[in-house]
Amino acid sequence: MRRVEIVEGPTVEKKADVAHLSAESAEKVLSFHQSFPMYRETPLRNLKGLAEQLGLGELHVKDESLRFGLNAFKVLGGSYAIGNYIAGRLGLDMSEVSYEKLVSAETREKTGEITFVTATDGNHGRGVAWTANQLKQKSVVYMPRGSSPERLDNIRAEGADGSITELNYDDTVRYANAQAGKNGWVVVQDTAWEGYEAIPGWIMRGYGTMALEAYRQIEKRPTHIFLQAGVGSMAAAVAGFFADVYSDSKPIIAIVEPHEADCFYRTTKANDGMLHFVAGEMRTIMAGLACGEPCTTAWPFLESYADFFISCPDDVTVNGMRLLGKPSRDDPRVISGESGAVTTGLVAEIMRDLQLADVREKLRLGPDSVALCFSTEGDTDKQSYRKIVG
């Protein structure tokens, strides 16, 4: 396998309907998030110096390390899904639900105590735990083996009953679902399976806030959008949003995964109408992307709107972390974790490595390009970040 493997997206006759991921939908989602008193728009960093060094027109990075004080974007999906669930219990539409409504004594009296459960490598679970804590509910969070103790501590600090299992990520998801069935808990998972699609769909819609903010912040239409994929929910949400707002001239959208957990790349390469899984140990430092089973509700959007799927090694994200964490010239610093920096690292790799000239040509990436990346997490494992960046 080469350092960077690329495959073109499949040809789809009927594309997935983006109505629930559209700008109109994202406006409603943003309104919900803005009702939280701690809401602040996260910055879009214009890395002029790095763009010039790489031979790009522009390079923009959405910095999610400042999201709700949780150092990652994931809370957007978990909070919106939990809000939807409670709205349903109250018999209300989401347009009638706000932070103030959710934390009210009246709501608590009507719903009683609810326990939300999830499986996570860290960021999603922390977002679920934080939301449950904010809304005076309970949460249980299971993590796969090898998870960072710091990430577990952060989850427990939000009041969750958190623990690390001896299972890989996908089996931990199944374990969380089984525990929910036994105990009457509510599963808030960012991946879907047969019979469990509503909440993952709400989570995808919740990520629309991040996409809408970026759309409003970027001055020039992006020619390229690079999105990292774990189970694929975030990538699908952002791809669907930009396919809607730029329907007349959609940017080139590339999905990026680590070699050890590249289920979307393998699915696309096989091109046999089936989803392809990665089983067993997924030894990548990109913990947030170490997912071997594609989200079934995310795939139709990626299949429809992603132009390329790319698989890359861990040192691509290491380079991205260093480029963002120790910028040259006058670029702003972006503290980006292992799962957050891979897209920036990949863009740099493609532009600098002469052996990747064919990849650069396929992507049509060059001096007129305006590239948009999403740094989805900050230093969520500070010890690891210091070891890599210094």
N, C-alpha and C positions, 0 to 999 in steps of 0.2 A: 504494500500500500504506500502510495506517495504521501508526502507530508500533508498536502491538501488535496482532497478528492472532491470532484464536483460532478453533478448530474443535473441535466435540465429537467424542469418540472413536467409533469405529464400533460397531455392534451385532453381537455375535458370538454365534452360537447355542451353539457348544461352546467353552468357554474352555480355555486352555492349562493343562496339569497343572503345579501348582506344587510337586510333591513334592520335586524336586531344589533348590528355592529356599526350602523351608519352614524353620520354626524348628528342627526336628529336624536337618535338613541343616546349617543354619548353626551349630548347636552343635558338630558334627564339624569344620567348617571352622575355627571359633574355637579348638578344641582344638589343631589343627595350628599355627595362628599363635602360640598361646600357648607352644608349645615353643621358639620362637625367643627367645634370651635378651634381645633388644632389644625384645620386644613390650611395649607400653604401650597401654592403652585411651585413645583420643583423647577430648577433652572435648566435651560438648554444652553450648553456650552459651545461656543463657536471657536474651534481650535484652528485659528488661522495659521499659526506657525507650523503645526504638524501637517496641515493640508499642503502648505508650500513645500515642506521637506519631501512629502510623498508624491508630489506632482498632481495633486487634486485641485479642483476649483475651490470646493469648500468641504469641511468635515465638521459635523455637528453631533454632539453627544448629550442625550437627555440624562441628567444626573439624578437618579432615584435614591441616592444615599440620604436625601433630606426629606423623604416621604413620611409624614406623621411622626417624625422622631424615631422611626423603626428601622432605618438604614436599608430599606428595600421597598420595592413597588408592590409586593404581594398583598398587602393589606387592602389595596383597592378592590381586589376581587372578593376576598373573604368578607369584608365589611358589607359590600353590596349584596352578596348572597345571604348573609345572616339577616340583613335588613329586609330582603324579600321574603325570607321564611317567616319572620315575625309579622310582617305585614299580612301575610296569608292567614296566620293565626288570628289576627285582629279583624280579618275581613276587609282589609283596606288595599287600595292600589298604592304602588310605590310613590306616586306623585303626592300622596297624602302623608307620607312617612318622612320624618326628619330625625336627627339626633335627639332633639328635645323630646319628641314624641316617644322615641324608643326607650329613653331613660326615665320616663315618667312613672310615677307610682301607679297610675291607672293602667298602663301597659303591663307592668309587672303583675298586677292583680289579675288581669285577664289571662295572661299566658302562663303564670306560675314560673317555677324555676326550670330552665331548659339547659341541658348539657350538650354542647357541640363537640364533636370528636373529629380528628383528622390525622392523616399521616403526612410527614414532611421531612425534608432534609434540614429545615430551619426557618426559612423566611415565610413560607405560607403558614406554617404552624404558629409562628409568632404573631402574624397578622390576625389569625383566628382567635388566639388567646387574648390578644389586646382588645379586639372587638367585643368578645364575650365579657371581658373584665369591665370595659367601658359601659356596656349595656346591663351590667349587674347580673350576668348569667355565668354559667360554669363552662369549662372546657377541659378536654382530655386530649393530649397530643402524643402520638407515637412517632419515633424516629428510627430510621434503619441503622443497622450496625455500621460502625465507623463514623457515625455522626460526631460533629464537633461538640465537646463538652460546653464550650462557651455559648454555642447556639442553644443548647439545652437549658443552660442557666438563664439565658435571655427569655426563653419561653416560660420557664417557671416563675420568673420575676413578674410576669403578667398575670399570675394567679392560676396558671394551668397545672393540672396533674400531668407532668411530662416525664417520659422515659424513653430509653434507647433499647430497641429490640435486638434480637440476633438474626433478623431477616434482612433481605435486600429491600429496596424501596417499594417495588411492585408488590411483594409479599406483605410488606408492612401495611400497604393500602388495604389488602384483603383482610388482614388481621383487624384493622381499625373498623372495617365494615362489619366484621363478625361480632366484635365487641359491642358495636352500636345495636345490632339485632338482639343481643342478649340483655342489654341494659336499658333499652328504650331511648338511646341517645340519637342525636341528629348528625349525620355525616356531612361535613363540609369539605368536599374533596375537589381538587382542580383537575381531575380527570374523570372521564365518563365510562360507563359500561352499560350493557343491556339492562334496562329498567331503572337506570340512574343517570338521567340526563338533565333534569331541570336545574339542580343546583350548580353543576358544572357550567351550564349555559349562563346562569346569573353571574358566575365568577368571570367568565369571558367578557360579559357585558361590562362588568366592573372595571376592567382594564381600559375601557374606552376613555376614562378620565385622562390617563397618561397620553394616549394617542391624540386626543383633542387638544390638550395643552401644547404638545409638540407642534401640531398643525398650526395653531395660532401663533406660536413663538417663532417659527422658522420663516424668514422673509422671502427666500427664494424657493421655488418648488424643488423638492429633492428629486434627483434622477435615480438614486439608489437608496434602498432601505435594507439594512442588515439586522436580522432578528434571530436571537438564540432560542433554541427549543429544548425543553425538557419533555413534558408530556405534550406540549404544543399549544396550550390554551392562550398564553400571552401572544405568541407569534401569530396565531390565527386571528385573535381579536384585532391586533394592530394591522395585519395584512388586510383584513376585511374592511376596517375603517378607511385606510388609505385607498383601497380599491374603489370605495364609494366616493370619497371626496375628490379623487383624481380620476374619475371614471372616463374622462375624455382622453387622458394620457397618463396611465398608471406608471409610477416609478418601477424600476426593476427591483424585485423583492427577492432577497436571498436568505434562506434559512440555514443557520449554523449550529452544528452539534459536535461534541467530542467524539473521537474515533471509538471510544469504549461504550458509547451509548447513542449511536447514530441510527435510531429506529426509523426516522423519517427518510434519511438518506437511503437506507437499505430498502425501504418500502418503495421509494421512487425508482431506484435502480432496478428492482425486480420487475416492476411494471406488470404485475400479473393480477391486479384487482384485489389483492389481499394485503392486510397489514402485516408487517414483519417485525418481530420482537427481538430484543437483545436480552438474553437470559444470564443468570449467574452474577458473578462479581463484575461490577462496572468500575474499574480502577481508574478514575479520573479525579483530578483535584476540583473539577467543576461540579461540586456536590449538587447544586441546584439543577443541573442538567443531566444527572445520573439516573435517567428514567428509561427503562427498556421497552415500555409499552405505550404506543401512541394513544392519545385521547381520541375516542371515536367521534366525538362531536367537533373536534378541532380539525381533523384530517380533511373533511370536505372543503374547508376554506383554504387550507394550505395547498391542497390538490388543485383548487380552482385559481388561486391568485399568486402563489409563489412561483417565481421563474426559475430558481435554482435551489438545489439543496447541497450543502457543503459539509464535509466531515474533516475535522482537523485535530492535531495532537495538542496535548496540554501546554507545551511551551509557547503556543500561539497566544494563549490567554496570559501566560506569565509575561510575555513581551508587552501585551496590551496594558496590563496592570502597571508596569514600569513606565511606559510611555505616558499614561494618564496621571500616574502618581508623582512623577518627576518631570514635568513638562519643560521643554526648552523655550527660549525666547519669552514672549509675553503671554503665552497661553495660560488660562486658569487651570489650577490643579483639580483633578477629579479623583477622589478616592473610590476606586472600583475593585470589587472582589473578584474571585475566580470565575464566577458565572456571569459577572457583569461586564468584564473587559474583553471577552473573547471576540466580539464583533470588531471592536477597534483594532485589536491585535491582528485579526485576520485581514482587515483592509490594509494595514501596514505591510503584512507579509506578502500579500498579492502585489502591491505596488513596488516592493523592494527586491523580491526574489526573481532573478532572471529566468529561473526554471519554471516559474508560474506565468510566463508570458501568455500561454494559451488560455489560462484561467482569466487573466486580465482582459484578454481579447473577447472571450465569451461574455464576460460581464459588461463589456464596453465601458470600462472604468478608466478614466484619464483626466486630463487637465480641464475639461469642461464639466466634470462630474460634481454633483452636490450630494454628498453621502450623509445619511442620517443613521446613527446608532443609538441604542438604548443601554445605558449602564444600569442594569436592573438591581444592583446591590452595591453597598459600600463594603467596608471592612467588617463583615459580619463574623469573621473569625480573625480577631486582631493579631493573634500570635502567628497564624499562617501568613497574614498580610505583611507583617513586619519581616518575616523570614524571606519573603519574596521581593518586597519593594525596599525594605530597609527603613 
